[in-house]
Amino acid sequence: MKSVVVTGATSGIGRTTALDLAANGFRVIATARSAEKAEGLTVAAQAQGTELSTVLLDVTDPQSCQNAVIRINESTGGGPWALVNNAGIAVPGAFEEVSESDARAMLETNLLGVARMTRLVLPGMRHRGEGRIVQMSSAGGLVSVPLNGWYCASKHALEALTDALRRELATTGVQVSLIEPGFIDTPMLSNALTGLPPGSRFETAHTTVRRAITMRTPPGPDVVARTVRRALSVRSPRRRYRIGVESVAARAAFLLPSAALDMVARMVVSADKG
Ligand SMILES: NC(=O)c1ccc[n+]([C@@H]2O[C@H](COP(=O)([O-])OP(=O)(O)OC[C@H]3O[C@@H](n4cnc5c(N)ncnc54)[C@H](OP(=O)(O)O)[C@@H]3O)[C@@H](O)[C@H]2O)c1
């Protein structure tokens, strides 16, 4: 049975992915930040007639990453076959209005945390001459939008780092995929829609964006879970998996001149004091 570590498996996409993989023949090691949430995940797996094991992990803490990988290596006899770097956070807000500590937390979690865990599992994969790394990126890794610049920066950086990593691993048998979802109905999206930092000068723009996002119901996390499963099941996984209209639109927008995207953004922010 192939072993897969899923980080940030206590909520949203990570939870659904861990449970989906466990139900489809993978040996899942799911990570959680607290024993209570880990227990909740074990119970959820049992309720669907499957099982998974859990490991405590905070990706922003190097010691926690070390401890988690020691346990994972012990339980898998030398390291997991695959790592799904899913754990992530998003603090919405304009460039000037997101605090330095929130900006740092996003880069720590979404970029450095991913790098930390990847570095720790790679030696085992290299040694075995096979393995999979799946990076949970975002449509925000393709195009940067107002009121989400710091999150987009973290995901753009993840895309850049992953492209380099994939090319460096070309001859090792370790295959690397990026998952690029648009909006997915999870607690992260609900939080992002709830509000900007108090006193933001972009309240009207935020309301416009929120209306646009909620005009249709975003897909649930199961669509992402199925895509991760595909990336782990096929012999030659894709480099990139785009999920949802925002992701396809983001790729198309990438090809437009910056002036065209600036014009759309200008219409959104023009109602505010700026
Ligand atoms: N939802 C979307 O629209 C969307 C779109 C594109 C990409 N994504 C990406 O998908 C991934 C999952 O997002 P989601 O929407 O499922 O969010 P979510 O429901 O908020 O889940 C985030 C998960 O990451 C964990 N986590 C956060 N900080 C962590 C840390 N320092 N160490 C370890 N785990 C940590 C959380 O643990 P706790 O339960 O302990 O907080 C939780 O399990 C993220 O990388 C996100 O950027 C989401």
The ligand as a Gaussian input file, in Angstrom:
#p B3LYP/6-31G(d) Opt

LIG

0 1
 N      -10.516000      27.284000      -0.230000
 C      -10.093000      27.811000      -1.363000
 O      -10.830000      28.547000      -2.046000
 C       -8.686000      27.484000      -1.870000
 C       -8.396000      27.787000      -3.204000
 C       -7.133000      27.528000      -3.692000
 C       -6.177000      26.951000      -2.870000
 N       -6.475000      26.671000      -1.567000
 C       -5.401000      26.084000      -0.750000
 O       -5.831000      24.833000      -0.237000
 C       -5.152000      24.566000       0.990000
 C       -6.179000      24.184000       2.054000
 O       -7.062000      25.264000       2.232000
 P       -8.558000      25.108000       2.764000
 O       -9.393000      25.991000       1.950000
 O       -8.893000      23.678000       2.922000
 O       -8.380000      25.822000       4.192000
 P       -8.836000      25.422000       5.666000
 O      -10.158000      24.756000       5.651000
 O       -8.647000      26.654000       6.466000
 O       -7.737000      24.319000       6.106000
 C       -6.395000      24.677000       6.289000
 C       -5.666000      23.514000       6.935000
 O       -4.288000      23.887000       7.103000
 C       -3.943000      23.682000       8.479000
 N       -2.878000      24.608000       8.894000
 C       -2.908000      25.956000       8.936000
 N       -1.753000      26.440000       9.414000
 C       -0.961000      25.349000       9.664000
 C        0.340000      25.173000      10.186000
 N        1.105000      26.220000      10.567000
 N        0.831000      23.921000      10.311000
 C        0.079000      22.856000       9.947000
 N       -1.170000      22.941000       9.477000
 C       -1.680000      24.185000       9.336000
 C       -5.231000      23.918000       9.249000
 O       -5.119000      23.353000      10.553000
 P       -6.089000      23.832000      11.774000
 O       -7.364000      23.033000      11.605000
 O       -5.306000      23.473000      12.970000
 O       -6.296000      25.314000      11.617000
 C       -6.207000      23.185000       8.344000
 O       -6.149000      21.794000       8.552000
 C       -4.366000      25.833000       1.326000
 O       -3.015000      25.659000       0.948000
 C       -5.024000      26.897000       0.473000
 O       -4.153000      27.953000       0.161000
 C       -7.710000      26.924000      -1.052000

